[in-house]
């Protein structure tokens, strides 16, 4: 599993797996291969017991690469073929961001649940349309917030919080650097109307984590900022972003985003999360331990009983995917509520829209 390129980072379970179904219980289809996260999304679903049935993308080279990774998949000749396949229960997509919501609406109107890469939508109007379609059809619109749900260290930290190890979460600081790999990115990646901006894109991860770790469903954006410090050849692109939020219970969060991961780092980003609680603190070093180890999933806990370090790769598993499948089967909202998904994106888009431009 390579960690150098975030666009094609596709985790696979190293130990514990949470399998919830098998055989033909949960057939899925894929439409849209524009972002490499689709491989991560499919890995998670398949490891939990889903069956990959069919894929469609208008680019034959993308389809060929996908078939190489998943040789069992059938290639559809059109989007319509997958939408009208009555066997398929869920459609996953990493189509270009500005096309994700309209596809999701078509998916739900065909009686299927939808699983989109982040950002799941780019405007308040799209969120409103998705919310109305969910309500009308009863189908789900899930978003892949991989920087929490596909990181065992982040999953384990959530378990520690739920067990009361640090008390009530009061403040979070999230550092989310990313490697640009500029020459490998498609043109649309640098176009704001197609990508949404840095906070809408990778900021949505951090805002969703804040809501989850604080146990809150709502927050307000206190401040946000964006900049293009080093990419004048792409004037619409933002290579830096930051923001501060306040949850409905008073907890706060500062997040920092950038596309400046040095080439010498052994992962696409040194993602870190710091949590302060009423009874202790947690630090998550997600993808490696700089200068010490290439192993990720490092969690540091300090509370009234002492100081602890946990390295949890292969010991926790990616619980989200199985729980999401069960929610689709049972029509429940155990893994996260639909409103949680929409509110995370609303806050990200709000922060993006109100951001001060620093360069």
FIDREN-406495 format. One record per residue (C-alpha): x, y, z. Coordinates in steps of 0.5 Angstrom, whole numbers, plus 500, padded with zeros to 3 digits. Example, Ala and Ser with C-alpha at 12.3 -4.5 7.8 and 13.67 -1.06 7.14 Angstrom:
2
525491516/527498514/
//
This chain:
359
500500500/503506498/503513502/507518498/501520493/495522497/490522490/492515490/492513497/488507498/488503505/487496506/486492512/493490515/489485521/482486524/477486519/469488520/466483515/458484516/455481510/457476504/456473497/450477494/447481500/450487498/452488491/455495489/456499482/461504481/460511476/466516475/473514476/476521476/479521483/484515486/480515492/475511489/480505490/480506497/472507498/472500494/477497498/473499505/466496502/469490499/473488506/466489509/463484505/460488499/460485492/463489486/458488480/459493475/463500473/462505468/467511466/467514459/475514459/477507457/484508460/481509467/476503466/482499464/486501470/480499475/479492472/486491473/485492481/478489481/478483475/471481478/468487475/463488469/464494465/458497463/457501457/453507460/451510466/444508465/446501465/448501472/443506474/437501472/441495474/436492480/441488483/445494485/444497492/449502492/453506487/460509489/463515485/469519485/467523479/469530478/467534484/462539480/459533478/458529484/451532487/448531480/450524480/448523487/441525485/440521479/442515483/437516489/432517484/433510481/432507488/440506490/444509496/450513494/457514497/461520494/468522495/469528498/467534497/460531496/458538493/460544492/455549494/449550498/444550493/447543491/446541499/439543499/437539492/441533495/437534502/430534499/432528494/434524500/427526504/423524498/426518496/428515503/435514500/442515503/447520501/454518504/461522503/467519504/471522510/477518509/482522514/477519519/474513517/480510514/485511519/486506525/489511529/483516528/478511529/482508536/482516538/474516537/474510542/478513547/474519547/467515547/470511553/471518557/479517557/480525556/473527559/469532555/473535548/474542549/479544544/482541537/487543533/488539526/494540522/493537515/498538510/498534503/503533497/501537491/504532486/503538481/505534475/500528476/494532477/488533472/487540470/480540473/484540480/486547479/479550477/475552483/468552480/470544479/474543485/471548490/477551494/481548499/477548505/471545501/475540499/480538504/477542510/471538510/475532513/477536519/470539520/467532520/472530525/471536529/463534529/465527531/470528536/466533540/459529539/456535536/451536530/452543529/457549529/459556527/465558523/468564527/474565522/477562515/482564510/485562504/491563500/495562493/502562496/506558491/502557485/501563480/501559474/494557477/491563479/484560482/488554486/489555493/495552497/493554504/487554508/485555515/479556520/476556527/470553529/465553535/461547536/454548539/457546546/462551546/468547544/473550539/477547533/483550529/485547523/490548518/491546511/496546505/499543499/506544501/508537504/516536502/518531497/523528503/517526507/515518507/508520506/503524503/502528509/504529516/497529519/496530526/490532531/491534538/485534543/484537549/479535554/477536561/481530564/486529559/489530552/490526545/495527540/494523533/500522528/496519522/501517517/508516520/512518526/517523523/524522524/522515528/518511524/514510517/509507521/502511522/496510527/500513533/496515538/498519545/494519551/495523557/490523563/490522570/493515570/499516566/502517559/501512554/503511547/499506542/501504535/494501532/495499525/492492524/489492531/482496530/480496523/476500519/469500522/465505518/465501512/461495515/457500519/455504513/453497509/449495515/445502515/444501508/441494509/437496515/435503514/438506520/443511521/448508526/455510523/453517522/446521521/444524514/444531517/451530520/454529513/450535510/452539516/459538515/459540508/455546509/460548514/466547510/462551504/461557509/468557511/470557504/465562502/467567508/475566507/479572507/484572501/491572504/495572497/
//
